[in-house]
Every structure is written in structure tokens, then in C-alpha cells.
Amino acid sequence: MDPITAVTDLDPYPYYAELVARRPIHRDEALGLWVAAGAEAVTAVLTSARCRVRPPAEPVPRALAGSPAGDIFGQLVRMNDGEVHSRLKPGVAARVASIDPARAADEAAGWAQHLAGELDPAAHVERLSDFAFRLPVYTVASLLGLAPAALAEIALRVGDFVGCLAPGATPEQLERGQRAAAHLGETVRSRLGRERVDAVVANTVGYLSQAYEATAGLIGNTLVALGRQREARERLRGDGGLLPAVVREVVRHDSPVQNTRRFLASDGVVAGQTMQAGDAVLVVLAAANRDPSANPRPEQFDPLRPERRAFTFGVGPHACPGEALATAIAQAGVARLLACGIEPERLAGRVAYRPSVNTRIPLFAPAGAPS
């Protein structure tokens, strides 16, 4: 196992524990990058002024350059460190923070009910993934004022756009993603009344795409946790008010975003290691969540864990401002799935993980299918 293949392993956490204990920050020559796994090292990398979210010489992935997807990517404030992006970032974060939590919860609950009725995931377990991916897009798009009739198409296009951003995307995925980016840009531009696809439009598309995989993973991983954690499952059946605490512990215990990357803009010491400009660092957020120095008894699933520290949504200048929104959507989704008859304990033995180098998103097989 390595920090990339671990993302979709059935149980990567003993491996992560070994990294934290013995190699909290180290050079992996096989992968050609540094690996930060311990909580202290992860914090140091994510807050270092030497580390950038993109390679300084390649602010837009080469495969996307000159395409509609590249045009949007190049203006996303969470994916760039340019001077203009830094000026825009507070406004982008403030827009997320300004969403009324009660309204967000109501929107998520309403769309969860709609999707559960449309997809009937209790009878068709293989549709759980569709439910999990569509719910965050429907909710965020509604909060942004996009037309309800367009949401199914928008969700499909967001999936294609996210797919083309993945490292190693195929030519077919890149082509679909470019078409999707053009469609999403024009849809949002028309809604906002902008003359062109500018930074406001691009970061509005970013709200949709950045909620897509992380929230889907959080919904699925919460179902897996409830399936495997009998005590938490039984307590939740007796007290539905425990669900927000369960979801917050899943964020730490089985992170939907397992890792992220940083790139050195200059030579220097980071996390106690001498690094060179151009070096890449794989930041293993899921391992830091299980560091006992950050969370005592890290392997224990404890919804009421005091002073929980979770690195899943990042720390430092590129921390995700959407954590509260993502957890609210996940809570609404899981609550609806439980109410419509999903039994997590029947899913726990039929889990595989969607191929990915950084997100942990479970796929559930129907009863009788090979796991």
C-alpha cells in the first residue's frame, strides 16, 4: 500500500497509523513526492508560505489549458495563489458564510425527500451513489437561485466537469468535462446577468463542483459508519438528534477527502525537512485525523468526542469555507435515507470504493452481488 492506493482500500487506517507513528513526514521516492501524515506536519505544510496549492509554473493543469474547463479552473480562488485570487478569496468565502443555516437545512431536506422519491434507493441500493452525488448539487444550486427544472442537467454536468479535473483523466473525460464547463459557465452567467464567464461566474461553478465529491463521500461514509458501529447505530435509533454529532465524527474518522497536495514555490525548510522549489507534498488529511496527538484514542468512533480536531476540510489559507454546508447537506441526506428504509448494517459488507486518488466515496452493491 502507498498513500495513493490507500484512499480506496477497504481499511487504510492501520497503514495511516504506521505513517503517523514512524514516518509523519518523509520522502517517498517511488511516488516522487514528500508525504505529510502526522498532524503537526500536515499543519506545517498547509500553513507554510512556501507551499502553493498549484505548481507555480503550472497554475492550470496542462491538459485543461485553453479549454472552457481551464478558463474556470484558472479563476477558482481555492485552486490558485495569485494576487487577484487572494483579493477575491474573502468575498468568495463570505458568500458561503452568508447562507442561512436554517434555509440550507430546509433546502437539503426538501431535495433529499424529492430524490428519495425519484430514485427509491431503499429498493435500488445501487442508486445510493446517484442520490449522494445529486443532493449537494441540487441543494447548492437552489441556494444560488438556479432554476429547479435545470438541476438534473446541472448535476450531470458538474459530474463531468469534476471528472476532467482528476489527475489522469482520459481524453473522453476531458472532452466531456470541457463541454460541461462551457454549459455550466453559460448557465451561471445567464442567471447572474454577467457579460462573460468571469471570476464571479467561475467561483459560482466552483461552489457546485467543490461540494460534489466531498459531500457524496460524507453521506456514503456515514452510512458505512452506522453499518459498522453498532453502538452509534442503536443510540441514533433512540435519539435522532445525535445525527449531527455522528456526521461530524465521520468527517474525522473516515474522511471523504483523504489527501490534498501542495507545491514548493521556493527552497526552504517545511515541517522540519529541507525541500526544494518544485517539490510536491502529498498531505494525508485522513492520517492526521487519526494522529493520537490530535485526537486521543483515534481509532474509536465517538460522536461525543470532546475537542475533536479534523483536518478534512483543511487548515490555513486554502481551508474550505463550506464545511458547515457540507455537513448540513449530509445530515439531511442520511436522515432521509434512514427514514425511507435504508438499513446501514445490511450495507456494511457490500462496500467498494469509487476509483480516486484523493476522495473516499463508497459504492454499495445490491444484495447477492459480489462485494
N, C-alpha and C positions, 0 to 999 in steps of 0.2 A: 504494500500500500504506500501511496505517497499523498501529499496534501491535495492533489487534484482528484485522484481516483477515490479518495476518502469521501468526497462530497456525496456520492451516490451509493456508498457501501451500506449494507443493512445496519451495521453498527460501527461507525468510525470512532466512537468515543474512547475506547481503550487506547487506540492509536494516538488520538489527540492528547490523552493524559500522559502518554510516554513523551510526546513532544514537549509538553509543558514542563514535565519533571526533569528531562535530560537535555533538551535542545530548544529552549524557549526562543532563541534567536540563533539561526545558523544558515550557512550557505549550502544549498542543495545543488551540487554540480550537475546531477542528472537532469534537473529541470532548468538549470541555468539561471537561478534567481535565489535571493535571500528568502528565508521563511521566518516570519514572526508569529509565534504561537502563544507565548506567555502574556498575561495581562499587562505587565509592565512594558514589555517590548512592543506589544500592539499599540498601547497608548503613546509610546515614544515615537513610533513611526507615523501614526495618524496625526500627531500634533507637531511634527518636525517641519520647520520652514524649508528644509532641503527637499522634502518629498512632495511630489506633484501627483495629481490624480491621473494625468496622462503624460506620456513621454514628451519632454519639451519640444523635440524635433518633429513630433507627430501628434498634434492636438486633435486631429480627426483620424480615425483608423484609415489606413491606406486603401482598404477595399471599399470604403464609403466616399472617399474624396470625389468631389464634383457631382455627387448624386443628391436627390432630394433628402435622402436619409442623412447624408453627410452635412447638408446645409442645416438640418435641425440639430444634429449632434453637436456641431461646432458652436451652437449658441446656448447649449444647456449649461447652466451655471454650476451644476453639481458635477459636471464632467470636464470642466476646464478651470484653469487658474489664471486666465488673462486678466488684465486690468479692467476691461469692460465687464467681464463676468463678475469680478469682485464687487464692482459698483452695483450691479444688478441683483446680486445674491440676497441682500437683506429684503428687498421687495418681493422676491420670489418666495422666500421663507415666510414673510409676513402674510402673503396671500393664503398660504396653507393654514397658518396660525389663526387667521381671522374666521375660518369656518366654524360656525357654531356647533359645539359637540352634540347638542341635543338634535339639531337638524341633521347632522351627519348620521347619527344613530337611527333616526327615523327613516332617512333615505335608504340606508343599508338594510334595515329590517323590511321595508317595503319591497325592495328589489330582491331580497332573499326569498320572500314569500312568492313573488312573481316567478323567479327562476325555479324554485322548488316545484311549483305547479306546472311549469312548462316542461321541465326535464324529468320529473319524478325519479330522483336519484335513489329513493328507498327501494324502488322496483328495478332500477337500472344502475347498479353501482358504478359501472364504467362511465357514467355521466357525471360522477362527482367532480372530476377534473374540470369539465366544462363549466359546472356550477362555480367552482372555486376561481377559475380564471375570469369568468364573465362578471361576477359580483363586484369586484373592485372597480372595473371599468364602468359598469352601469352606475355605480354609486358616485364615483368621482365625476364622471361626465354629467350626471344630473346636477350635482352641486355646482358645476361650472356653467350650467344653463344650456347644455346641448339638448337637442330635441329627442324626446323619448323614442320616437319612431326610428331614429338613426342609430340607436345604441347597439343593436345586434351587429350591424355593419362595422361600427366603430370598434367593438370588441375584437372582431375578426381582424381588422386592420392593425390594431395595436399588437396582437399576437404576431402578425407577420413582421411588423416593424421591430419588435423586440428580438425576433429570431435572426434578423440580419445584423444585429449588433453583437451577437455572440462570437467569440473567437472561433475561427474555423468554420464559419458559415459557408454553406455550399453556394455555388453560382445560382442555383434555383432559389435558395433562401434570400440571397442578396437581391435578386430581381424582384421577388415578391415584396421584400422589405422596402425597396425603392418606390414601388407602386403604392404601397401602403403609406409611406411617408408623404408622398405627394397628396394622396387623398386626405390624410389627417390634417396636413397643413392647410389645405384649402377649406376643409370643413370648419376648423377652428378659426381661420382667418375670416370666413364669412360670418361666423357667429359674433366675433369681436369687432367686426367692421374695420379691419385693418386693410391697408392698401397692398401689403405684401406679407410674405412669411418672414416676420422679423423676430426679435428676441422674445417678445411677449407671446407670440403665437408658438414659437418653438418650445418655450418653457411650459406653456399650457399643454402641449402634446407630451412634454416630459412628465407632468403630473400623472397622466394616464399610463404612460409606459413604465414609470418607476414604481407604480402601485401594483402592476400586473403580476409579476412573478413572486415578489416577496409576500404579498397578501395571500395569493393562492397557496404558497407553501405554508404559510401560517395556519390557514384553515385546515389543510391536509395534515400537517404535523400535530395539530391539536386533536384531531380525530385519532391519529396513531397513539398519542399520549394517553387519551382516555381509554383506548383499547387495551393498552399495556399496563396502565396504572390503576389497578383495581380500587384502591382506597380512594383516590381522587374521583374516580367514576361514581362510586357509591355515594360519596359525600355530595357530589354535584347533583345526583338524582334526588337527594334530600334537601338540597339548598341551591336552587338555580342562580342565586346571587353570587355564587362562588365562581361563575364562569369567567368574569374579567380577570380574576387572580390566576385562574388556570391558564388563560391565554398569555398573560404576562410571564408566567413561568415557562411556558413553551418557547417564548421568544429567547429565553436564556438556555433552556435545557436541550432543545432540538431546533437550533436556529434555521429559519428558512434561507437566510443569506449566510453561507458558510465562510466565504472569504471575499476579499477585495484586493486590489493591487495599488501600489504606489511606485513612483519612478524618481530616481535621484536627479535633481537639477544641477547639483554641484558636488564636488568631492567633500567628504567630511565624515564625522562620527555620528552615527544614528543608532540608538539603543545599545550603545557601548561597542559597536562594530565600525571599523573603518570601511566606508563604502566609496564608490566612485561614481562620478556623473554617468548617467545612462543605466546604472544598475536598477533592476526591478526587485520589488519586495512583495511577496505574497503574504497578505495579512490575514491570518486564520482566526477570524472573529469567533467561530464556534469553539475553538480550542480555548481562547481567552475566557469565554463564558464558563468554561469548566476548570479554570485555574482556582485551586483552593485558596490562594491568597486574595482572590476577589470574592469568591463565594464558598464559604466553608461547606464541607460535605457536598461537593458539586454534583456527584452522581445521583444524589437524592432528589426526587421530584417533589417539591414542596411549594404549593400555591401560596402559602402564607409566609414564605421565606422573608425574613427581615433584611432590610438594606441590600436588596438584590442589586447586583451590577450586571448589566447586559451590554455587550459590545455590538450586538447585531445591527443596530442602525447607525453605528459608527460613533466616533468622538472627534472633536477638532473641527476645522473649518469646513469639512465636507460631510458632517453628520447630517443624516436625513431628517428633515423637519416634519416628515409625515408619519412618525411613529404612532402618535395618538390616533390618527385617522385610520391607519392600517389595522391597529388592534381593535378599534371600534367596528370596522367592517368585518373582521374575522369573528368577533364575538357574535355579531348579528347572523353571520353565515352559519356558524356552528350551532347556535341556538335554534335556528330554523331547521337544520338538518336533523338534530336530535328530536325536535318536535314532530317532524314528518316521518319518523320511524327508523332512522339510521341507528344501528347498534354498533358502536365502535369496537366492542370486543369481538364481533364477528368479522371485522375488517383486519384486525391486527396481524393475522397470519397470512394475509394475501396482499402484501405490500411490495412494490418495486419502486424504483425512483427514476424520474424523468432524466434522460441524459443531460448533463450540465457540468460545467467546470466550477460553478460557484453557488448555484441555488439548489436547495434540497426540497424537492416537490414530489410527494408520494403519488403513485398511481395505484388504484385499487382494482383488483381483478374480481369478476363475478364468482360466486360460489361454484366450486367444481373446476375452475380454471387453474392451470399451474401457476404457482406464486413466483 
